[in-house]
Amino acid sequence: MTKGGKENKPDIVASSDDGWAVLELTTQLGSKNIALGSYSSIDPRNLGRYGLISHRGPPDVLSSRLLSVDDGQYCQLIVEDHLEVEKENYINNQKLRDALIASKGTDLRRLPEIPITLLPEMKGQEIRRGLIDIVMQIFDPNCDGKELIKLVHVGLERLSSLVGVPEETGLKKKVKDEMDVLIQDFLNDYLEFDKENETYRATEKFKPHPKTMEHITIKLMDWAGYGPQKTLQDFPEKNAVY
């Protein structure tokens, strides 16, 4: 809550003995200046409610992006192949500022991937891409199907127990909408939805054959917006490699 009683939902909040910080994560190209400004007014006394160290002053506010966008007078992290830090002079916490400066140029391609694939704020194509590996599990011969809520919980992974009921309900609806498109327009022969049990399962027509699995993978990639997928048979003979 802000000091004025307004609810705020930043992506990441961190607090230590030296100070606290709020980080906004985004892949959008629009400025986050207004949102970042609202984070500056968060009441630091609320930190104790979440098991964090409380402070008296405002937080250091940062944004994290794939491309540089003018977010106003706030530090910005650019997290493409290598870490870039811009406007670090707006960080008041000296230890945090020094650490960010020392981290400039870090090769982010070497970092391990995290298992979290879904977030409540995701939309459309982001949700589809976060579901690909989870949907593939449905076609495992030992899988009897996956409940809709299970898809959500697997995607949220360690965040599952931390997401509020309204956010989880909203994400569940968005996942259902995208899965409806997958079944209707891409995998209607191989994937079905049991409305009574809210469970996705492979159809009786599905058989775990390599060609079938290749077809399903291609359809999933198309659904997720990765563009038309090609197999070896799609390439002309003169380009073949033996």
N, C-alpha and C positions, 0 to 999 in steps of 0.2 A: 504494500500500500504506500502511496505517496503521503506526504505530510498533510495534504489536502483531503485525504480519504479516498483517492482514486486507485482502483486496482491496476497493477502493472504486471506484465508477464515477460520479463527478459529471458533470453535463451540460456545464458550461463551466468551464475552468480558465484563469486569466490571471495572468501574472507580469511584473513590471517591476522596475526598480532600486529603486523605492520600497516594494514589497511585492507580495503576491499575494492572489488572491481566488478563491473557488469559488462557482458559481451553480447553483442547482437550478431547473429549468424544470418547471412542472406546470400542468395544467388540472384536476386533481382537487381536490375540496373537503376532503379529509382533511388533517390536520396533518402537516407534514414535519419536525417537531421532532427525531425520532429520527435521521432520515437526515442532517439538517443537523448534528447533534451529532457524528455519525461523521466528517463531513468535517473537522471541527475537529482530528481526530486524525491526519490524513494526514501522513505523513513528508515534510517539504519537501525532503529530499535526493533524493527520487525525481523531482523536477521536471526535473533535468538529463537524465534518460533520454528526455525528450520534447522536448528542445531549448529548455526554458524556464529562466529564471534561478532558481537555487536560493536558498533562504532558510533561516534558522534557526528562526524562529518560526512559529506557526500562521497560517492564512489568515483573511482576512475572509470570512465565509460569508453568502450572501444567497439568498433565494428570489424567484422571479418568477411571478406569478399573474395571473389575470383578475379575481379577487375577493379581498378581504381575508379571510384565515384566520389564526387564532392559530398561528404557527409557533414560538412561544417567543421567546427572547432573540436574535433574528436580524433583520437588516434585510430588509425586504420591498418588492419592486417590484410595483406594480399596473399592468399594461400593457393597459388597455382603450383607449378613444379618446384619453385623455390620461394621461401618466405620473404616477403617484402614488408617493411614497417614504415608507415608514413605518419607524419605529424606526432611523433613520439614526444615532442616538447609539451603536449597537452596532458601528459601523464604526470600526476603530482607525486605518486609513490616512487621514490628514487630507486628502490630495489627492483620494482617492476620495470621501470624505464630502462635501467641498466641491463636487465635480463633480455628485454625485447631488442635492444640495440645489439647485444651480443649474439642474438639468434638470427640476425639478418643474414640472408643467403642460405639458410638451412635447406638441404635437399629434402623436400617433402615426399618425393617419390620413394624414398627408402623407409618411410614410416609404415608400420603394420596397419592393415585395414581393421576397422572395428565391425562387429557383427550387427550393429544397429542399422537397419535399412529403411525404417519408416519413422516419420515424425508427424505430430498432429497438424502442423502447418503446411504439410506437403499437399500438392494438388496434381491432378491429372497425370502427366507423363512422369513426374517424380515418383508418384505412388506406383505406377506400373513398373518402373525400373527397380523399385524397392521390393517388388513382389516376385520377380522372375525366378530367383533361386527357390523361394518358398513354394511357388506353384509347381516347379519341377519335382519337388519332393512328393507331390500327390501321385505322380506316375511311377513311384517306386513300387515294385511288386509287393512289398511288405506293408504298404500304406493303405489303410481302409478309408482314407479321406481325411480332410482337415476342416474343422469348424471355422466359420467366418471369424469368430473372436480369436481363434487360435492363430489365424493368419496375422491378425493385428498384434497379438502378444509376441509372436516370434519376430515380427518386424521391429517392434519396439525394444525387444531384448531386455537389457538391464533397466531401461526406462519404464518398463511396463507397470511396475508397482508405484512409480512416482507420478504418473500421468493422471490428472483428475478425471472424474466420471464424464463431465461434459466433453472434454477433449477426446477421450477414448470413444465415446458415442459418435462424435463427429467424424473421427477417423474411420470408425467401423462403417459408417454410411458411405464415405468416399471410397473405401476399399470395395464395398459391395457394388457401387456404381461402375468402377473400372473393371471388376471381375465380370459383371454382366456384359460389358462390351467384348471382353475376351471370349466368353462363351458364345455369344451371338454372332460375332463377326470373324472370329479367328479359329476357335477350337470347338465348334459345336458338335463335331463327330467324336471328340475324345474327352471332353470335360463337361460335367453337369453339376447342377446345384440342387440339393435336397432342401426345399423350402421349409419343410416341417422341422428338420433338425439343424437347419442353417449350416449345412456341410457340403463342401466341394469334394467330388470324387471322380475317378476315371469312369468313363462309360463302359458298357460291356463290349463295345466295338474295339476298345483300346487293347492292343497286344504289345508287350514290351519288346519290340523288334528295333534293331539299330536304325533302320530307315524311318520307322514311325517316330522314334525319339528325335531324329534329325529334323523331321518335319515339324514336330512340336516346338523344338528349339527355335527354328526359323520363324514360326508364327509368333512366338513369344517376343522375339527380337523386333519383329515388325510392329507388333502391338505396343511395344515400349518406345517406339519412335527411333530405332536405330537404323531405319532405312531398309530397303529390300535386301534380303540376305541371299547369298549365292552359294551353290554347291559346286563341286568339281564338274558336274555335268553341264553347268551353265557356261563354262569357258570354252572357246573354240579350240579345236584340236591342235592348232599350230602353237598355242600358248601352253600346252600341257608340259609338265615336267616329269621325267621318268628317272 
